[in-house]
């Protein structure tokens, strides 16, 4: 089955495209078997200066239903093999061409040493207009990776682009940006930034913080856990019910949170980036028997600023660090972000492209 048979190709395109009444039928199978079709190019005139781009036709047709309709449908462009896109910024289109040929976005946009999220938002808008689903997913990936690598989030100006009429309210990129603010400690940034945030963005962010959501649950790497004794029982992170000894529950192997079976079946959780307890300040103010960061010791051991703590009662020494100990860092959800292990399931679109094969919660 070819991509052309999987997607619906429109018969009507917005101006300046003019229908000729004659459809040129070209299949991807025939293109892949003919050297002439592999080397054929289409001229794209981009921007007010009409900068010419000569791109391989088979790449455009196979990657975008928009270009498939233009170049194989009953339109003048399929005859002239020329498409004029006068209202597109050539600098943004350069990034689109880079992705088309390398499946990656280069160069990564920075300005004054900071991630230029506004450029990526404009690139997503272009990808949405030209029906490049794969490029939209690549923009999602790059924004998530930049947010982690630079410990940054979009600016108030970026939120106005995000909530413009060019991005649909149901767009996955909105969900990603909202989660970046919800799952990162951004309260002081929102409070003190000199620029004004978009009102719709602030409204949606409040709702995201107040309402249990599925992505807050999907961020965890869950395993089975059975508390060995009353000495190391825990409370469910959602309903706060005490998890009794020798009763099977689920726990996250990254942040060491635990949940009862009922809350696990619901599959939702309240957004949070830490559990409210302060971190060990290095002066003996740690929390006895709590969870620190994963160490390099024996299975079941965790390390903190005051030494290594061994989780002797967590299962059978599986290294999750939920056992007893003398002193540890307060637990945080730093390693549990929805845009990491479950990025494909939560934020990607795959109506026209193949699934990324992300592992969901370790399964």
N, C-alpha and C positions, 0 to 999 in steps of 0.2 A: 504494500500500500504506500503510495507516494504522499508527500506532504500536501500536494495540491488537492488530493482527494479527501484529505482529513479536515481541511479548513474550508469555510465558505468564502468564495471570492465574490465581491460585490460587482454588480453590473453598472453602478453609478458612482462616480468619484466627484469630489468637489472641484470647482473651477481651479485652474484653467483647462482641465482635461475635457476633451470633446470626443464623444462616442462617434465611431465611424460606422457601426453596425456590423463590422466584420471582426470576428474573434480569431486570434492566432493561437492555436492550441499547441502548447509545448509541454511535454512531461519531463519530470526530473530524470526519469529512467533514460529517455533519449538523450538528454543533455550529458549524462554521465558516460554515455557510450560513444559520444562523438567529440573528437578533438576540436572541431570548429566551434561547437557550442560552448566548450570549456574556455576557449580563448576569446569569444565574443565579448564586447564591452558595451556599456551604455553610458552616454554622456549625461551627467547631472550638473546643472548650472545653479550654483548655490550663492545666495546672498545678493544684495543690491549690485555689487560689482560683477555678478554672474561668474564667479570663479568656477572653472570647469574641473570636474572630477570624472575620470574615465574608469569606471568600476566594472568588474566582471559581472555579466548579466546573470549567470547561473547562481552566483552568490546572493545577489539581490532577490532573485525569484525564490530561491530555496529558503531564505531567511525571513522573508516578510510577505504576508498576504497582500499588503499594500502594493509593493512593487510587482508581485505576481499578477495582480489585476491590471496594473499599468502596462506591463510589458507583454502580457499574453492575452489581454482582453480586447474588446472592440473599441479601443481608444486610439487617438492619433499618436500617442506616445509609443505604442507598440510598432507603429510603422516608421516613425522618425528616429526611434531609439534614443530620444532625447527628452529629459524631464527637467523642467524649470521649477526651482524652489527658491523664490526670491526673498522670502521672509525668514530664512534660516541663517544663523550666525555661522560663518565658515569655521571659526575656532571651535565651536561645539561640534560641528559636523566632522572635523578632523578626528575627534575622539571616537565618533561613531565609525569612521572608516578604520581606525586602529582596531576597534573591537571586531569589525567585520572580517578582517584578515588575520588577526592573531588571537581572537577570542579572549582578549584582555584589554583593559582601558589604560592606554599610555599616551602621554605622560600622566602620572597621577597629579591631579590639580592641587597646587599649593599656592598661597599668596602670603608673602611676608612670614614664611615659616609656619603658617597655619593651614590646616586643611580647608580647601575652598569648596565647602558643601554646596554653595549656590551654583557652582559650575556643574556639579553632579546632578542637582535638581533640574537644571535646564537640559542636561543630557537625557535624564529620564523622560522629561516632557517630549523631547524630540523622538526618543525611542517609542513612546506611546503613540505619537502622531504617525510615525512611519511603520508601526506594527512590528517592531523588533522585540519580541517577547524575551529572547535570550539576552538582549542588551539591558532590558529593564531589570532582569535578575542579576546581571553583572553589576549594575549600579547599586542595587541592594547590597550585594556582597562587599563592594568597595566601601560604601558608607559605614557598614558594620565594622569592617576591619580597620578603617581609619579612626573610628570612634574608640576602639580598643587600643590601637597603637599609639595614638596621640592623647588619649584620655580627654577627649573633647566631644562636644555636641554642636549641632547647628545653632546659629545665632538668631536673634529676633527677626532680622531681615530675611533669613532663610525660611523662617516659619511663614512669612507673608507670601513667599514663593510657593511653599508647600500647600498653603490654603488658598491659592489663586484658583480661578475658574479653569485653568489648564490642567489641573490634577483632580481627578474624581474623588468624591468623599470616600469611596470604597477602595481606593488605591492602597496596595500593600505598603508602599513607601511611607504613607502616613502612619500606618501601624508601627513600622520600624522606628521612625523618629519619636513617636510617642513613647515607645518602650525604652529607647535610649535615655529619655528624660526620666521615665518612671523607675527604671532599674538601676540607674546611676544616681549618685548623691549630687543632685543638681539644685537643691532648694536654695542655696545661697546665690548661685548664679542667676536663677530666675528672680530672686528678690532684689539683687543689687545691680543688675545690668542697666546701663543708662538708656538703652533703646527700648521701645515698647514692643511687647510680644503681641502676636496676632490673637485677638479675642477668642476666635474659634479654637485655636490651638490650646489656649489655657483652659477653656471649657472641657475639651476632650481629655486633657491631661488630668483634670480633677476627677472626671468620671473614671478614667483608667486607674487612678489611685484608690478610689473608693469601692470599686466593684470587682469581685473575684473574676479572674479571666483565665482562659485555658493556657495562654502562653506562659503565665507565671508557674503553672504546673509542668509544662513541657520543658522548662529550662533545667530540670533536675535529672540526674542520672540515678535511676531508682534500682534498688536491690532489695531482696527479702532480708528482714532482720527480726530476730526474736530476743528480747531482753532476757538476760540470764538470771537476774535476781532483782530484788527491790533496790539494791544499792545503785543500780545504773538504769532505772526506768526513766522514761522521758514523757513529756506531754506532746500530744499531737499539735503540730505547728498551726493547724487551721482551727480546730474546735477546742483545743487545749484540754482534751480528755486525757487522763493518765493512761499510758500504754502499759498494761500489766505484764508482769514477768511471764515468760514462756508462752506468750500469745503472739503469733506471727503478725507483723506489720511491715511497712515499707519504709526505707530510709534512703537518703541521697548520699552517694559515696564521695561527693565533692564538698558539700556544706554540712553534712552530717545531720540535717533535719530529719524528722521522723513523722509519719502520718498513720492514722488509724485506717482500717479497711474502708469505712464508710466514706471518709473524705477522699481517699484514693479513688474510689469508684466514681465520685462526682467529677474528678479530673479538672478542678479549678482551684485557684488559690489567690489570696490577696497579694498585690504587688508589694515588694519590699526589697531593699538593698542591704539591710542589716536587721538584727533582731532587737535592737534597742540597748544592748548592754555595751559598755565602753571597753576599749581594748586595754590589755595589760600595759601599764605605763612604765614597766621596767623597774619598779620599786616595790615589788612584792604585792601588787594589788590585783593579781590575777583572780580567776574564778575557778574554784576547786571542782574538778571533775567535768569541766566543760571542754569544748572542742577548740583546738588550735589549727594551725596549718599543717598540711601533710609533711612529715619528715622523711628522712632517708634511712631510718632504723629498721628494726625487725617488723614483720607484719603486725598490724594493730598499733603501731607507734605513731605518735604525732609530736611535732616539735613546737616550742614556744620560746620566748625570750629568756625563760628561766629553766630551760632544759627540755628533755624528752619525756612524753607521757605515754604510757602503754595502755592500750584499750584491751584489758585482759578479759572482759566479759562480753565484748561485742561479737556475737556469733561464735566463730571458731578462729579468731585471729585473721580477719579479712582486711585489716588495714583501714577500716573506716573511722576509727578513733572515737567510738561512742562509749568507751569503757571508763573506768575510774582513773583518776590521776591526781597529782598534787597541785599543779598550777598550769593554766593554759591561757591562750588568747581567747577573747570573747568570739563567739561564732559570728561569721558574716557570710553573706551570699555572694561574695566577690567572684567565685568561680562559676556561679550558676546564672547565666544570662541566656535569654531565649534566642538571641541572634547567633549563638554559637552552635551547639550540637543539633538544634532543631530548626535551623534557619530555613532550610528548604521547605519543610512542612508548614511553617508559619508564614513566611514572607514571599516565597517564590510563586510564580505563575507557570503552569505547565499544561496549558491547553494546546499549544503548538510545538512545544519542545519536550524532550525526555526528562524524566525525574533525575535529580542529582544523585539519588541513592544515599542521602544523609541517613545516618543511624539515629533512630528516634528512641531516646531514653535507653540507649545501650542494647536495643533489641534488633 
